[in-house]
Structure formats: structure tokens, C-alpha cells
């Protein structure tokens, strides 16, 4: 019988809590559908989901939501660890993806 996956087994996201300890959102990081790229997503219960193009943009988004300095540091540490793990995972596999050269008229002659 297969073991059920428990919520605590997932570690691609980190919860964001308000001053009272209530979860109001989360930051999620995962591989993108483009090989070698990463998606960084801020999920907010009230304003919806937003994609960050960079870590700096994410920190600016968190600043606009009055996230404390300590929580921003916690998010940065989480991102650093997750991105390191994702990089190791992608280096573990050799996809042998050769880049195809665009054939020009010169090449045909």
C-alpha cells in the first residue's frame, strides 16, 4: 500500500504570517517550464497570486505588504536554500539537449 503524502512533506513554499500569527499568504519556488529557469510566486489570500521576476522584486512586493525585516530575511534564506537544491537537482540529470543551429541560406550552399 502506498504511503499517503502529508502536507509537511512539501517544502517548496513558506508561509507568511501577520502579527497575530495568522497565515495570510505564502512564497512558492519551483522549476519553470523553461529548462534552467525558476518561478517565484507570492500567493496572497486577499490580492491573489503574483509572479516575481527576481528575488529583489519579491522583496519589494513584501515591503509593500509591510512584511517585517525578520520575515523578509526568513524568506530570503528559504529561497537561497530552495534555489540551491533545485540547481543541484537539475545538475544531477544530463538531458543531452543539443542546441539546434538555425540553417541559413549560406549553410545550404
C-alpha positions in Angstrom: 0.0 0.0 0.0 1.3 3.4 -1.0 2.1 5.9 1.8 0.0 9.0 1.6 1.8 12.2 1.1 1.4 14.5 4.0 1.3 18.3 3.8 4.5 18.5 5.9 6.4 16.6 3.2 6.2 19.6 0.9 8.9 22.2 1.2 8.5 24.3 -1.9 6.7 27.0 -0.1 7.0 29.1 3.1 4.0 30.6 4.9 3.8 34.3 5.6 2.0 35.3 8.9 0.7 38.5 10.3 1.5 39.9 13.7 -1.2 37.7 15.3 0.3 34.6 13.8 -2.4 34.1 11.1 -1.3 32.9 7.7 -2.1 35.5 5.1 0.0 34.1 2.2 2.9 32.1 1.0 6.0 32.3 -1.2 6.5 29.4 -3.6 9.5 28.5 -5.7 9.7 25.8 -8.4 11.2 24.9 -11.7 9.8 26.7 -14.6 8.5 25.0 -17.8 11.6 26.5 -19.4 14.6 24.4 -18.6 17.0 26.1 -16.2 14.6 28.8 -15.1 12.7 29.2 -11.8 9.3 30.5 -10.9 9.0 32.6 -7.7 5.4 33.2 -6.8 3.8 35.2 -4.0 0.3 33.9 -3.1 -1.8 36.4 -1.1 -5.2 35.4 0.2 -6.6 38.9 -0.4 -4.9 40.2 -3.5 -4.3 36.9 -5.4 -1.2 35.4 -6.9 1.7 37.4 -8.3 4.8 36.2 -10.1 8.2 37.8 -9.2 10.8 38.1 -12.0 13.6 38.3 -9.4 14.3 38.0 -5.7 14.6 41.8 -5.5 11.1 42.2 -7.0 9.7 39.7 -4.5 11.3 41.6 -1.5 9.9 44.9 -2.9 6.5 43.2 -3.1 6.8 42.0 0.5 7.9 45.5 1.6 4.7 47.0 0.1 2.7 44.5 2.2 4.6 45.7 5.4 6.3 42.3 6.0 8.8 42.6 8.8 12.6 42.7 8.2 12.9 39.4 10.1 10.3 37.7 7.9 11.9 39.0 4.7 15.2 37.5 5.9 13.4 34.2 6.5 12.0 34.3 3.0 15.5 35.1 1.6 17.0 32.2 3.5 14.3 29.9 2.3 14.8 31.0 -1.4 18.5 30.6 -1.2 18.1 27.0 0.1 15.4 26.0 -2.4 17.3 27.5 -5.3 20.4 25.7 -4.3 18.5 22.4 -4.1 16.8 23.0 -7.4 20.2 23.7 -9.0 21.7 20.5 -7.6 18.7 18.5 -8.9 19.0 20.0 -12.4 22.7 19.3 -12.5 22.1 15.7 -11.5 20.3 14.9 -14.7 22.0 15.1 -18.1 19.3 15.8 -20.6 21.7 15.9 -23.6 19.8 18.8 -25.1 21.9 19.8 -28.1 21.1 23.3 -29.4 20.0 23.2 -33.0 21.6 25.6 -35.3 19.4 27.7 -37.5 20.1 26.8 -41.1 20.7 29.9 -43.2 21.0 30.3 -47.0 24.8 30.4 -46.7 24.8 27.0 -44.9 22.7 25.4 -47.7 25.3 26.3 -50.4 
